[in-house]
């Protein structure tokens, strides 16, 4: 056998082997729709390659035709190659449509077109093999061109998943598209150069590219459509505003949360400078370089923490920036509340300790008989009161820092006041009566914070009452009224008595949260402290400026 004949047979056999290898590679994923379409590509290519081996003029005279007794025209390989290309191209188009997530209706219509064209090509090929005619070749050419148009659409869709949607690495759709183009072009190139051997040669290359793509990349594990839909859904459902800007700072996209934060529509914001959304200059490039969040306050009082990250490709080339805007208004309010409480506590402790130091220094300079024990008692009493004040303040701070202020909720306060009563009440102390209805109230504080706010008020009432303390609820406020029967003249202003400092802390915290604390004598001579609880409406109002120092 001539060396040229051996080469031709070897190339054709190799092409068939590669096509079979593609089929074997895809068998494990045959349950997936897109994999079945690509599996059909491998099967059609393998069958077409074998038929080409039988009918192509590989040896002069053709040994295959002599053995089989077939009487075929010399152009029979053109018919077989073109028909195979039509079927393979149509199946690949179905794969591309499924892979890129086209709708079910579009895929069904495309499948109908592909099936009609493929069956028509097979019928025309059967006629052309028996009686070659110009019209048959023309009809095959039309079918070939139609499939070529569909393949072009499929290639565009595949490349768009990487370039436009950035759902997959570019190499994956490039390999799949290149394989389809080579498989479709093999028949045309072989006819153009009148070399039948070019058809199996290009077939082996096309199948090899598809095999590499399937083996190298997760083509069927997570299709690009699912990746894009999943990514878009996550971005759309983020509570943070997400802005996509190019390198010039022009907006290219934003999610629904960003539309709500900036009170703009997506259509009106696109292609606008990103700085148009912010009241202060915001440069995404500088933010991405610094790596530190930027605090920005909008016109409506909303405080945002703004960060930026560069959007790059596999070669670290920058295409723009992803800007994330987190609403930290509540966090800022908590920080301000904690700062005020801490400043108040520091000033009080500093003032009280300075007073103790002055008194101690005065006694040391002029010691008197019997004054040492009294001085020690006063120092011990004031230190104990300051320790209690610090503990109570830290309890409130801890509750606020842990997010104890929430959107308005229905809160049953009975368990809170009962637990406080059980922890504070003593056997020889006054009786604590609770008159709280069972209906929950609307407030923004949680049980933990409510307990920290009420504890110093109830302790003050129990420490001054003679026989009875009453806890009642005013649902219109809502407000909690704590009444005791302390003697007239027992109440003092916060500046006159250290024991009232915890009430000053509670008042300050309540004012920052949108509530209030007041004290009064009732008509029957009892002392009442009213704790007005904050609500969602009250939180929207600016709190009054608190005073510093000793319980002001």
C-alpha positions in Angstrom: 0.0 0.0 0.0 1.4 3.4 -1.0 2.6 5.6 1.9 0.2 8.4 0.8 -2.7 5.9 1.1 -1.6 4.9 4.6 -1.4 8.5 5.7 -4.9 9.2 4.4 -6.4 6.2 6.1 -4.5 7.0 9.3 -5.8 10.6 9.4 -9.4 9.4 8.8 -9.1 6.7 11.4 -7.6 9.2 13.9 -10.5 11.6 13.3 -13.0 8.8 14.0 -11.1 7.9 17.1 -11.2 11.5 18.4 -14.9 11.7 17.7 -15.4 8.5 19.7 -13.2 9.9 22.5 -15.6 12.9 22.7 -18.6 10.5 23.0 -16.9 8.6 25.8 -15.9 11.8 27.6 -19.5 13.0 27.5 -21.2 9.8 28.6 -20.8 10.7 32.3 -22.8 13.9 31.8 -25.5 12.5 29.4 -28.3 13.3 31.8 -27.8 17.0 31.3 -29.6 18.6 28.3 -26.6 20.5 27.0 -24.4 17.5 27.3 -26.8 15.3 25.3 -26.7 17.8 22.5 -22.9 17.8 22.5 -23.0 14.0 22.7 -25.0 14.0 19.5 -22.2 16.1 18.0 -19.7 13.4 18.8 -21.9 10.6 17.5 -22.7 12.4 14.2 -19.1 13.2 13.7 -18.0 9.6 14.3 -20.6 8.2 11.9 -19.8 10.9 9.2 -16.1 10.2 9.4 -16.6 6.5 8.9 -18.9 7.1 5.9 -16.3 9.5 4.5 -13.7 6.7 4.9 -16.0 4.4 2.8 -16.9 6.8 0.0 -13.9 9.1 -0.4 -11.4 8.4 -3.2 -8.6 7.3 -0.9 -7.0 4.8 -3.2 -6.8 4.7 -7.0 -8.8 2.6 -7.9 -11.1 2.9 -4.8 -10.7 -0.4 -2.9 -13.8 0.2 -0.7 -16.1 0.7 -3.7 -14.6 -2.4 -5.4 -15.3 -4.6 -2.3 -18.8 -3.2 -1.5 -19.9 -3.0 -5.1 -21.3 0.5 -4.6 -21.6 2.6 -7.7 -21.1 6.1 -6.3 -20.1 9.3 -8.1 -16.7 10.8 -7.4 -18.4 13.7 -5.6 -20.1 11.4 -3.1 -17.7 12.5 -0.3 -18.9 16.1 -0.8 -22.5 15.0 -0.1 -21.5 13.0 2.9 -19.2 15.7 4.3 -21.8 18.5 3.8 -24.7 16.5 5.3 -22.5 15.6 8.3 -21.6 19.2 8.8 -25.3 20.3 8.7 -26.2 17.7 11.4 -23.2 18.4 13.6 -23.6 22.2 13.3 -27.3 21.9 14.2 -26.6 19.8 17.3 -23.9 22.2 18.4 -26.4 25.1 18.1 -28.8 23.3 20.4 -25.9 22.8 22.9 -25.0 26.5 22.7 -28.6 27.6 23.3 -29.0 25.3 26.3 -25.5 26.2 27.6 -26.2 29.9 27.5 -29.6 29.6 29.2 -32.0 30.5 26.3 -35.6 30.2 27.2 -37.4 26.9 26.8 -39.6 28.2 24.0 -36.6 29.6 22.0 -34.8 26.3 22.4 -37.8 24.3 21.3 -38.2 26.5 18.2 -34.5 26.1 17.4 -34.7 22.4 17.9 -37.6 22.2 15.4 -35.6 24.2 12.8 -32.5 22.1 13.3 -34.5 18.8 13.1 -36.2 20.0 9.9 -33.0 21.1 8.2 -31.1 18.0 9.3 -33.8 15.6 8.1 -34.1 17.5 4.9 -30.3 17.3 4.4 -30.3 13.5 4.9 -33.2 13.1 2.4 -31.4 15.3 -0.2 -28.2 13.4 0.4 -29.9 10.1 -0.2 -31.2 11.4 -3.5 -27.9 13.0 -4.5 -25.9 9.8 -3.8 -28.2 7.8 -6.1 -28.7 10.4 -8.8 -26.3 13.4 -8.4 -27.9 16.7 -9.7 -27.3 20.4 -9.5 -30.5 21.1 -7.6 -29.6 18.6 -4.9 -26.2 20.2 -4.3 -27.8 23.6 -4.3 -30.3 22.5 -1.6 -27.5 21.1 0.5 -25.7 24.4 0.2 -28.7 26.2 1.4 -29.0 23.9 4.4 -25.3 24.3 5.1 -25.6 28.1 5.0 -28.6 28.1 7.2 -26.9 26.0 9.9 -23.8 28.2 9.5 -25.9 31.2 10.3 -27.3 29.5 13.4 -23.7 28.5 14.5 -22.7 32.1 14.2 -25.5 33.1 16.6 -24.4 30.3 19.0 -20.7 31.5 18.9 -21.8 35.0 19.7 -23.9 33.8 22.6 -21.0 31.7 24.0 -18.5 34.6 23.7 -21.0 37.0 25.3 -21.2 34.8 28.4 -17.5 35.6 29.0 -17.0 39.1 27.5 -20.4 40.6 28.4 -21.6 38.7 31.4 -18.2 37.6 32.7 -19.7 34.3 33.8 -16.9 32.0 32.6 -13.2 32.3 31.7 -12.8 33.3 28.1 -10.9 30.2 27.1 -13.9 28.0 27.7 -16.3 29.5 25.2 -13.4 30.2 22.8 -12.5 26.5 22.7 -16.1 25.4 22.3 -16.7 27.9 19.5 -13.5 27.2 17.7 -14.4 23.5 17.7 -17.8 24.2 16.1 -16.3 26.5 13.5 -13.6 24.0 12.5 -16.2 21.1 12.3 -18.5 23.2 10.1 -15.7 24.6 7.9 -14.1 21.2 7.3 -16.4 20.2 4.3 -16.1 23.7 2.8 -12.3 23.8 3.0 -11.9 20.3 1.6 -14.2 21.2 -1.4 -12.4 24.5 -1.9 -9.0 22.8 -2.3 -10.5 19.6 -3.8 -8.6 17.6 -1.2 -11.0 15.1 0.6 -8.3 14.3 3.2 -8.7 17.8 4.6 -12.2 16.9 5.9 -11.1 14.2 8.4 -8.0 16.3 9.3 -10.1 19.3 10.3 -12.7 17.0 11.9 -10.0 15.7 14.3 -8.9 19.2 15.2 -12.5 20.4 15.8 -13.4 17.4 18.0 -10.1 17.7 19.8 -10.8 21.4 20.7 -14.2 20.4 22.1 -12.7 17.5 24.1 -10.1 19.8 25.6 -12.8 22.3 26.7 -14.9 19.5 28.3 -12.0 18.0 30.1 -10.3 21.3 31.1 -13.3 23.3 32.2 -16.5 22.6 34.2 -18.7 22.9 31.1 -21.7 21.0 32.6 -21.2 21.4 36.3 -22.5 25.0 36.6 -23.7 26.3 33.2 -23.0 30.1 32.6 -26.8 30.8 32.7 -27.0 29.4 36.3 -23.8 31.3 37.3 -25.1 34.6 35.9 -28.6 34.2 37.3 -27.2 33.2 40.7 -24.8 36.1 40.8 -27.4 38.6 39.6 -29.9 37.3 42.2 -27.3 37.6 45.0 -26.4 41.2 43.9 -30.1 42.1 43.5 -31.0 40.8 47.0 -28.1 42.4 48.8 -29.1 44.9 51.4 -26.1 47.0 50.5 -26.1 49.2 47.5 -23.9 48.0 44.7 -22.6 50.4 41.9 -20.6 49.3 38.8 -18.5 52.1 37.3 -16.0 52.1 34.5 -12.5 53.5 34.8 -13.8 57.0 34.0 -16.3 56.8 36.9 -19.3 56.5 34.7 -22.1 54.3 36.1 -22.8 51.1 34.2 -25.1 49.3 36.6 -26.6 49.4 40.1 -28.8 47.1 42.1 -32.2 47.8 43.6 -30.7 48.5 47.1 -28.7 51.3 45.5 -31.8 52.7 43.8 -33.5 52.9 47.2 -30.5 54.4 49.0 -30.0 57.2 46.4 -33.7 57.5 45.4 -32.9 57.1 41.7 -34.0 54.8 39.0 -31.6 52.5 37.2 -32.5 54.0 33.8 -31.8 57.6 34.9 -28.5 56.8 36.6 -26.8 54.8 33.9 -23.9 56.6 32.1 -24.0 59.3 34.7 -20.9 60.2 36.8 -20.8 58.2 40.0 -20.1 61.4 41.9 -23.6 62.7 41.0 -25.1 60.3 43.6 -23.0 61.6 46.5 -23.1 65.0 48.2 -19.3 64.8 48.6 -16.6 63.8 46.0 -16.1 60.0 45.8 -13.3 58.7 43.6 -13.6 54.9 43.2 -9.9 54.6 42.1 -8.7 56.3 45.3 -11.1 54.2 47.5 -9.8 51.0 45.9 -6.2 52.0 46.4 -6.7 53.1 50.1 -8.7 50.0 51.0 -10.4 52.0 53.8 -14.1 52.7 53.9 -15.3 56.2 53.4 -18.2 57.6 55.6 -20.6 59.7 53.5 -23.8 61.3 54.9 -26.6 61.8 52.4 -29.0 64.7 52.3 -31.7 62.7 54.1 -29.4 61.9 57.0 -28.5 58.4 55.9 -24.9 57.5 56.7 -23.1 55.2 54.2 -19.9 53.3 54.5 -18.5 53.3 51.0 -15.8 50.8 49.7 -14.5 50.1 46.2 -12.8 47.1 44.6 -11.4 47.0 41.1 -13.0 44.8 38.5 -10.3 42.9 36.6 -9.9 40.0 34.2 -7.7 37.0 34.4 -4.7 39.1 33.4 -5.4 41.7 36.1 -6.5 44.3 33.6 -8.8 46.8 35.2 -12.2 47.4 33.6 -13.7 49.5 36.3 -14.8 49.4 39.9 -17.4 47.8 42.1 -18.6 50.3 44.7 -20.4 49.0 47.8 -22.5 51.3 49.9 -23.5 50.0 53.3 -26.1 51.9 55.4 -24.5 52.4 58.8 -26.9 55.0 60.1 -27.9 52.8 63.0 -24.3 52.0 63.7 -23.3 55.7 63.7 -26.2 56.4 66.1 -25.1 53.7 68.4 -21.5 55.0 68.3 -22.7 58.5 69.2 -24.9 57.1 72.0 -22.0 55.1 73.4 -19.6 58.1 73.1 -22.0 60.4 75.0 -22.5 57.8 77.8 -18.8 57.2 78.1 -18.1 61.0 78.2 -20.7 61.5 80.9 -19.4 58.6 82.9 -15.8 59.8 82.7 -16.8 63.4 83.7 -18.8 62.1 86.7 -16.0 59.7 87.9 -13.4 62.4 87.4 -15.5 65.0 89.4 -16.3 62.6 92.2 -12.8 61.3 92.6 -11.5 64.8 92.6 -13.9 65.7 95.4 -12.7 62.7 97.4 -9.1 63.6 96.8 -9.8 67.2 97.9 -11.6 66.0 101.0 -8.8 63.6 101.8 -6.1 66.2 101.3 -8.0 68.7 103.5 -8.2 66.1 106.3 -4.6 65.3 106.0 -3.6 68.9 106.3 -5.7 69.4 109.4 -6.6 66.0 110.9 -9.3 66.1 113.6 -10.4 63.7 116.3 -12.7 61.0 115.1 -12.8 62.3 111.6 -10.8 59.4 110.1 -13.5 56.8 110.4 -16.1 59.2 109.1 -13.9 60.1 106.1 -13.3 56.4 105.4 -17.0 55.7 105.5 -17.7 58.6 103.1 -14.9 57.4 100.7 -16.2 53.8 100.8 -19.8 55.0 100.2 -18.8 57.2 97.2 -16.6 54.5 95.8 -19.4 52.0 96.0 -21.8 54.4 94.4 -19.4 55.1 91.5 -18.7 51.4 91.1 -22.5 50.8 90.8 -22.8 53.7 88.4 -20.0 52.3 86.2 -21.6 48.8 86.2 -25.0 50.2 85.3 -23.7 52.4 82.6 -21.6 49.6 81.1 -24.7 47.4 81.1 -26.6 50.0 79.0 -23.6 50.5 76.7 -23.3 46.7 76.2 -27.0 46.4 75.3 -26.8 49.3 72.8 -23.6 48.0 71.2 -25.1 44.5 70.7 -28.0 46.0 68.7 -30.6 46.2 71.4 -32.4 49.0 69.5 -34.4 47.4 66.7 -37.2 48.5 64.3 -40.5 48.9 66.1 -41.6 45.6 67.6 -44.3 44.2 69.9 -42.8 43.8 73.4 -44.3 42.1 76.4 -42.8 43.9 79.4 -44.2 41.8 82.1 -41.4 39.2 82.2 -38.8 42.1 82.3 -40.4 43.9 85.3 -41.1 40.6 87.1 -37.5 39.5 86.8 -36.3 43.0 88.0 -38.7 42.7 91.0 -37.4 39.3 92.0 -33.8 40.5 91.8 -34.3 43.8 93.7 -37.0 43.0 96.3 -35.8 42.1 99.8 -37.8 40.7 102.7 -37.6 43.8 105.0 -37.9 46.2 102.0 -41.0 47.8 100.5 -43.6 45.7 98.7 -43.3 45.9 94.9 -46.7 45.7 93.1 -46.9 45.2 89.4 -50.0 46.5 87.5 -49.1 45.8 83.8 -51.6 44.5 81.3 -50.9 41.5 79.2 -51.0 43.3 75.8 -47.5 43.9 74.2 -46.5 47.4 73.5 -44.8 49.1 70.5 -41.3 50.1 71.2 -37.8 49.9 69.6 -35.9 48.6 72.7 -35.4 44.9 73.4 -35.9 43.2 76.8 -32.2 43.3 77.6 -31.9 47.1 77.1 -35.3 47.7 78.8 -34.1 45.8 81.9 -30.8 47.9 82.0 -32.8 51.1 81.8 -35.4 50.3 84.4 -33.0 48.7 87.0 -31.6 52.0 88.4 -35.1 53.6 88.5 -36.5 50.7 90.4 -33.5 50.4 92.8 -33.9 54.2 93.5 -37.6 53.7 94.3 -37.0 50.7 96.5 -34.2 52.5 98.3 -36.4 55.5 99.2 -39.9 54.0 99.6 -41.4 53.4 103.0 -43.8 50.6 102.4 -44.8 50.2 98.8 -43.5 50.6 95.2 -45.9 50.3 92.2 -45.1 49.6 88.6 -47.7 50.5 86.1 -47.9 50.9 82.3 -49.3 53.7 80.3 -49.9 52.2 76.8 -50.6 55.5 75.1 -47.0 56.7 75.6 -45.9 54.0 75.9 -44.4 54.8 79.3 -43.7 52.9 82.5 -44.6 54.7 85.7 -42.7 53.7 88.9 -44.3 55.2 92.0 -43.2 55.0 95.6 -44.3 56.5 99.0 -41.0 58.2 100.0 -41.4 61.0 102.5 -41.7 64.5 101.2 -38.3 66.2 100.8 -36.5 62.8 100.3 -36.2 63.5 96.5 -33.3 65.7 95.5 -31.8 66.9 92.2 -29.1 64.9 90.6 -26.5 67.6 91.3 -27.2 67.3 95.0 -27.0 63.6 95.6 -24.6 61.0 94.1 -27.3 58.3 94.5 -29.3 59.9 91.7 -26.5 59.6 89.2 -27.8 56.3 87.8 -31.1 58.1 87.0 -29.1 60.7 85.1 -27.5 57.9 83.0 -30.9 56.4 82.3 -32.2 59.8 81.3 -29.3 60.5 79.0 -29.6 57.0 77.3 -33.4 57.4 76.9 -33.0 60.9 75.3 -30.5 59.5 72.8 -32.8 56.6 72.0 -35.8 58.9 71.5 -37.4 58.4 74.9 -37.5 60.5 78.0 -37.5 60.3 81.8 -39.3 62.6 84.1 -40.1 62.8 87.9 -43.0 64.4 89.7 -45.1 64.4 92.9 -48.5 63.0 92.4 -51.7 64.5 93.8 -51.7 62.1 96.7 -48.2 63.0 97.7 -46.3 60.0 96.2 -43.1 60.2 94.1 -43.4 59.0 90.5 -40.7 58.5 87.9 -42.1 58.1 84.3 -39.9 56.2 81.8 -41.1 57.2 78.3 -40.1 54.3 76.0 -38.7 55.2 72.5 -40.7 54.2 69.4 -39.8 54.2 65.7 -41.3 57.6 65.2 -39.4 59.1 68.1 -36.1 57.7 66.8 -36.5 59.8 63.7 -36.4 63.0 65.7 -33.1 64.6 66.7 -32.3 64.0 70.4 -31.8 67.0 72.6 -28.3 68.1 73.4 -27.3 66.4 76.7 -25.4 68.2 79.4 -22.1 66.9 80.7 -20.7 66.7 84.1 -22.3 65.7 87.3 -25.7 64.5 86.3 -26.8 67.5 84.4 
